[in-house]
Amino acid sequence: MILHLSDVCLCHFRFPARYLCACADLPMKYILVTGGVISGIGKGIIASSIGTILKSCGLRVTAIKIDPYINIDAGTFSPYEHVVPHITDAVQEWVMNQAKVPVDDDRKEPQICVIELGGTIGDIEGMPFVEAFRQFQFKAKRENFCNIHVSLVPQPNATGEQKTKPTQNSVRALRGLGLSPDLIVCRSAKPIEMAVKEKISMFCHVEPEQVIFIHDVSSTYRVPILLEEQGIIKYFKQRLNLPIDDQPSDLLMKWKKMADRYERLLKVCSIALVGKYTKLSDCYASVFKALEHSALAINHKLDLMYIDSTELERSTEAENSVKYHQAWHKLCKADGILVPGGFGIRGTEGKLQAISWARTKKKPFLGVCLGMQLAVVEFARNCLNWKDANSTEFDPDTKTPVVIDMPEHNPGDMGGTMRLGKRRTVFKTQNSVLRKLYGDEMFVEERHRHRYEVNPELTHCFEEKGLKFVGHDTEGNRMEIIELENHPYFVGVQFHPEFSSRPMKPSPPYLGLLLAATGTLSAYLQRGCKLSPSDSYSDLSDDSSPEKEFPDSETG
């Protein structure tokens, strides 16, 4: 089971006092989102969009994503853990505990928990979780539990009939397992006809207003708007007894303006993502969203070029291959370079080549987790002339270990030795680009996921040559942020800032990369880190343009 906050829609806003007073004593409400017919139907987008809509009504919302796998090795259990009577009880207890964890800046307990159950109804690995929620609906009570089922309405050919039978079968399977959908969200390539809606209503035993249509749109930012237009606020108000207004607040108005902006973008910013899982872009889904959020904030369309780092590596065979030249062509034409997190030695030399290119050619660069560690290795080899510098992850016997195992790391037990979760990073200097991008805060709290760290005993050698470690952990032992002097933007972070990026609140390290890549970072910093004289989305007009908010040059 995996807990995460949605990468798509949830964001922070202030609301009128009337909302906050009315909702103060609201019991926890649970909204379960399930899916049928096929995987990847859009449950996460629907769940995130519902969260955005309910936040716009002044409610505190959290989100849980469950990957339905029982993937714990029983051999590692303590004997005491075997007293858990039923897996279904464990799932319910976990959900109730996680639902109470504050996620907003005010640190108040959430009032709504949107739960996305991964997979497709009928999958064998999901059965224990479906049964857990069948029981849970009675424990939570009907007025506090709502089930949304997302299903596909296929259209075999361009002019053919939209087919409802897959949705009927999916709902029948769900009901057979003891859950009845309150809302059926129908996904389709094209808008669904009213006759189809009435047919689904009849054969799935729900009222017509409980059938919601979401067809393919220009961007996922349109989904909350489509849901609101079909009366979902009014439905939740009645179904869950929510003390909210029927009409959307300013948040959805701003959201609509943001969606409109997305479709008007003219300027393009190209970013090269250098990794080794590029054949499966979902591996970098959060990174892509963080980049897209930042590009949208500065009125640019993102052109993300995935580059397999192994294709950048020098060898006689590689250098003569078409892929090698194509990979380097992409890298050279990119406006900025990103090296994300990862594990293992494969492809690391290609990532080092990309980092060296970014450093020497003054290309804006962001290294995340492993990307930061490799930036340190590259600098050690080429600027400190430590040719055998390496990470103990790749060469345990290296004579110059600039990246080392964390003290608590036990190579014999890879399961529970990672440094995980939200940690505090303290800025050590005011003269830090990233500190300014974070609003000149003394510290930030971001999520970590790593087993290795920069060797603290060697940091003084790097700083003497201009690679500054501007952010440490609270004890001052772990190096969390690097910045290179005399470079437009050469930044590395040990944490994963993409996990906290939101459409209207982009991640500062990623925003800095996009600003530098578009030549607007200096102007942004001179304005006190403001995107425009007013809020990005609160005062957008139809005639707003990138040229008005961002000059073409650093001096503009």
N, C-alpha and C positions, 0 to 999 in steps of 0.2 A: 504494500500500500504506500502511496506517495502523496504527501501533502504539498501543495503549492498554491500560490496566488496566481490568478490568471495573468498571462502575458499580454492579453489582448485589450481588455476594456476597463478594468477597475482602476479608478483614479480618485484623488483627494479633492474635495470641494467643501465649501462652507454653505450652510443652509440657514433659512430664516428660523427665528426662535420658535415660531408656532409649530414647526416640524419637530424640533428637538424636544419640546415639552410634551407633545402628544405621544411621542414614541419612547419616552424615557423608561417606562415600565413594561415594555412589550416583551412577552415571553419569546423564547427562541423559536424561530420558524425555519423549517427545513424544506428545501426544494430539490428534489432528486431528478436528475436529467439522465435518461437512459436512451439507448439507440437501437435501431433494428435494420434489417435487410443487409446492410453492408457496413464495414468499419469506415472510419474517416468521413462520416456523413456530416459532421459539423457540430457535434455535441459541445465541444469546448467553446466554439463561437457563440452558440445559443446560451450556454451557461454564463459566459462572460457578459454577453449583451443584457441578460436579465439582471445580472449584478449591477451593471451601469444604470439601467432604468430604475432599479430600486434605490440605488444611491442617490439618484436624481430626485427621489421623493423624500430625502432626508433620513434614510435608514442606514444603519451601520451594517455593512455586508462583508462577509468573508467567503472564501471559496475553497473547496477540497476537490482534488482529483484523485480518483482511486484507480490504480492499475490492478485488475482483478487476477493477481497471481499469488498463490501461497508459496512464496519463495524464500522461506526461512529454513535453514538446514537444521533438522531436529537434533543432529549430532552435537550442535553447539548450545543446546538448551541447558539451562540449569535445571536440576531435578525439581526445583520448586516451581518452575514454569509449567510443568505438566499438569498442575492442578487446575488450569483454566478449563472449565467444564465444556464449553462449546465455542467453536470459532465464531458463530453468529453473535454470541454475547460479547466476544472480544471486539468484533467489528463495531458493534453499536456503541460500546463504551469508548472506543477510540474516536469515533465520529463526534460524540457528545463532548469529549474533552477538547478535541481540536477546534470545534466550533466556538468555544469560549475564548480562544487565544486572540487578544487584541491585534488588529492589523492596521488601524489608523493612528495618526499622530497623537490623538487625544488619549490613546491607550485604554479606551473604554471597550467593554465586552461587546462583540457583534450581536446584532438582533436577527439577522438573516444569514443562513448558511446554504449556499448553493453547492450541491454535490454532483459532480460529474462521474458517473460510473462508466469506466472505459470498456471497450469491447462491444460486442453485439449480443442482444438477448438470445439465449440458446447456447452460447459458448460454454463449454464444460467448465472452464476455469472460473467463470463468473458466477456459477450457481450458488456457492456459499454466500456471496455478497448479495445476490438478489434475495435469497432467503433471509438474510440479516435485515434487509430493508422491508421485507414483507412483515416481519415481526415488529420492526421499529415503527412502522406507521401506526400501530396500535399503542405503542408506548408513548409516542409523541402526541397522539390524539389528532383527529381529522383536521381540526382548525389550525394545526401547526405543521402539517405535512402535505406536500403537494408533489405529484409526479408528472414530469414532462417527458414525453416520448418523442424522439426525433427519428423520422423515418424518410425513406426515399420514395418518391413518386416518379418512376422512370418513364421516358417517352422513347420507344424503340427507334423511331426515325423522326426526321424533322417535321413531317406533316402527320405523324401517327397520333393515336390516342394516348393520353396520359393514363397509366395503369395504376389502379389502386390495390390490386390483389396483394402485392408484397407488403404494403402497409397493413392490410387486413390480417394477413398471416402473422406479421410481427406483433401486432396488438393482441391477437389471439394467444400467441405464445407467452406474452407478458402476463396476460390475465391468468393463463394456466399455471403460472408460477406465483400467483397471489397478489400481483400489483395491477391496479387499474389506472390508466393514464387520465389525468385531469385535463391536460392539454396535449394535443398531437400537433407537432411542428413538422410540416411536410416540406421536404427539400426537393427542388426540381430545377431543371435547367432553364425553363421558361415559366412565366407566371401561370398559375393554375386556374382553370376555369371554375366558375361557380358550381357547375354541375358535378365536377369532381369533388368539390368541398362537401356538397350535400350527400354524395355517395359515401364518402369516408365517414361523415357524421352518422349516417344510417347504419352502416355495417360495422362501425367501431363503437357504437353505443355512446356517443357524446353529442352534445348540442353543437350546431353549426359554428357558434362563436368560440367553441373550444378547439376548432381546427384552424391552425395558423399556417399561412403560406410564406415560405422564404425561398425565393428563386435566386439564381445566380445573379450577383450584382457586381458593380465595378470595383468595389472594395468591401472588406469585412466591416468597415466603419459604417456602412449603410444598414447593417442588420439591426442594431438597436432602434433605428428610426422606423424600419418596417414593422418591428414588433410593437412599438408604441402606436403606430397608425392603425393597428388591428385591435386596439383596445386592451392591451395586456395589463396596463396599470389598473384600469377599472376591474379587471378580472381578479388580480391579486388582492386588491382592496377588499373585495367581497369574499373571496375564497379563504383568505388567511386573516380576515378581520384586521386589516391594517389601517391605522388612523392617518391616512394620507389623502392628498387631493387627487382628483381624477386627472388633472392636467399636468403635463410635464413641467419641471422647473427650468431655470436658466441653463442647467447642465446640458440637457438634451438640445437646447437651442444652440449652445456652443458646439455640441457634438455635431449637429447638422452643418454648422459653418465649417467645421474641420473636415467633414466628409466632402463638402463642396470644394474646399481648397484642394483636397487630394486630387480631384478630377480636373482642376485647372492648372496643375503644375506644368511648367514649360521647361525650366532649367533642369539639367541632369547632373548628378554627382555620382561618379563611379568609384566604388570601393572594391578592392581585391581582397577576398577572404581566402587566406592561404591555410589549408588544412589537409587532413588525409581521409576525411569521410565525405568528400564532396559528391560522391555518387549517390548519396542519400541526404538530400538537403534538409530533411527533417531533423537530422542530428544537430543542426545549427539554427533551429526554429527560433529560439529566444534571442540569439544574436541577430538574426535577420530582422525580427520585430524591433529590437532596440535601435538598429540602424535606421529602419523605416520611420520610427517615431521621431528620431532626430532630424532626418531629412525633411519630413513633413513640417516640423516646427520651423525650419528655415526656408520653406517654400521651394524645396527641390525634390525632384523625383529621384528615387534611389535606383542606381544601376549596380546591382551586386554581382560581381564576377567570381565564381567559385574556381579556385585553382588548386589542383592536386599537388601538394608539396613535393611528392616524389618525382613529378615531372620537371621540377626546377633543378634537380640535382645534377651535378656535373659528372659525366662519365663519357667515354668514347662512344658507347652505344646510344646513350641518351642524347648527347649533343648532336647526333646525326638524325635524330628522330623528329618527325613533324610535331609531335606532342610537346617536345622540349621547347621548340621555337614558338609554338602557339602559347604555351604557358608564360614564357618570358615576354611575349608581345602583350599579353593581357596585363602582366605586372607593370610593365613600363608605361602603359597608357592610363593606368589607374590614377585617380586623384588622391587616393589614400589607401593605406594598407592595414589590414587587420589580421593578426595571428591569434586565434582563439585557444581555448583550453584543449587538452587531450592527454593521452597516455601512450607510452611505448616509444621505442626508438625509431620505428619506421617513419620516414618522411621528415625527420628532424633536420637533416642537412639541408633539405630544400627550404625549410622554414628559416634556417639561419641565413641562407642566401637572400631570401626576401627581406629579412630584417637588416642585413648589411646594405642592401640596395636602398631601403628606406632611410637608413642613417646617413649614408654617404651622399645620396642624391637629394637630401632635405625633403623627402616625401613625408607627409603626415602619417604617423604610425601609432597604432594602439595594440599592445600585447596584453592578453588576458590569461591569467593563471600560468599555464605552460608557456604561453607567448611572452610573458614577462620574464620568466626564468631563462628562456632562450635568448632574449635580448641581453641579459647579463652575460651569458656564455659568449655570445657574439662579440660584445664589447671587450670581454677579457681576452679573447683570442686576437682581435684585430686592433685594439687600442692599447691594451696593456702588454701585448705581445706574449701572452700566456698561451702558446699554441696547443697545449694539451688540456686546456681548461674544459671542464665538462660537468655534467650532472651525475651524481651517483646513481640516478635512475637508469642512465644509459651505460655508464662505465663505473661499476662499484669500486674499481681499483685505480681510478684516475689520480694522478699526482697533484692535480690542481682542482679540487672539488669546490667550484664556485656555487653550486647548488647541491644541497645535502638532504639526507633523510631527516625528518623532524625527530627530536629526541625521543618522543613517545612512540615513534613508528617501529613496528616489529615486522620485518620482512617475512617472517614465518606465518603471519596471520594477517592476510590482506583484507579481511572482512570488516573489522571495526576500527581501523587505525587511521582513518582519514580525519582531517580537521574540517568539520562540517558545520553548517548553520551560520546564523548571523553573528558577526564579530565586530568589535569596535576597532577602527583604525584612527590613530591620532596623528595629525599633521605636525611636523617638527619645525616647519618654517612658514612664515607668512608669505614669502616670495615663492609661491607655488601656483602654477597654472591650474592644477586640479583643485586646489583649495578654493581658488576664486570661482571655479565652475560649480563647486558645491555650495556657493553662497557665502564664502569666507567663514565656514564653520571650523571650530577647533578640532572636530572629529566627525567621522561618518560611520555608519553601521551598514555593512553589506554582507552578502552571503558567500561563504567559502566552501571549497571542495578540493582539497589537495593533500598530498602526503609529503611533498618536498618543499624546501624553502631556500632562499638565498643564504649562503654561508655568512653569518654576521661578523665573523673574525676577519673577513677580507674587504668589508665595505669601504673602509677608509681609502683603499687603493683606487677604487672606482670613483669616489667623490673627488679625489685629487685631480682626476682627469676629466671631470665634468658630468659624470653620471651620478645624480643625486638621489639619495633614498629619502624622500620627503615625507613618507608616511610609514609609521611603525605600529606594532600592536601596543596594547596598553602597558605592557611591561618593557617595551623598547627593545625586545630581543628579535622580533620577526620583522623582516622588511616587506612592506605591503604595497608601496607605491614608488616607482622610479620616474624621474624626469631628466632628460638630457638637455644640457645648456646649449645655447646657440643653435637651436633647431626650431622650426615652426611649430612642431608638435610631435614629440617622441616620448610617449607615456606608456608605462606598464603598470598593471595592477594585479595583485595576487588573488583578489577576490573576483566574483562574477557579477558585475554591475548590471548585466543584461536582465537578471532575474527581477530587478526592481523597476525596470523601465515601464512607463505607461504612455499611452498615446498623447495625453496632454501634459505629461510630466516626464520628458525623456531623460534617460540616464546621463549624468554629467560627463563621464569619460567618453561615451559614444557621441554625445552632442559636440564635445570638443573636437573629436576627430572630424565630424562633418563640417564644423565651422572652419577648421584649418584647411580641409580639403577644398572648400569653396572660397578660400581667401578672405574670410570674414571674422576670423577669431579675434584679431586685434580690435576691430571695431566693436565687437560684442563685449569684450573686456572693458573697453573705454566707456561704454554705456552703463557700466555697472552690472554686467551679465544680464541684460534685458534683451529679449528678442526684438522688441519694438517699444515705442514710447508708452504703449498700453499693453494690457495682457494679450497674449498671442491670439486667443480665440474669443475673448469677450467683446472685442470691438472690431471684428472683421467686417468689412463692407464688400459689396460685390465688385468694387473697382480696385480692391487692394491688390497689390502686385509685389513679386519678389524684389523688383527694383526699388520700391519705396521703402522696404524694410531692411534690405541688405544691399549696400553698394557693391560694385563689381570688384573693387580693390580694397586692400587693407587701409588705404589712406582716405577712401571715400567717406 
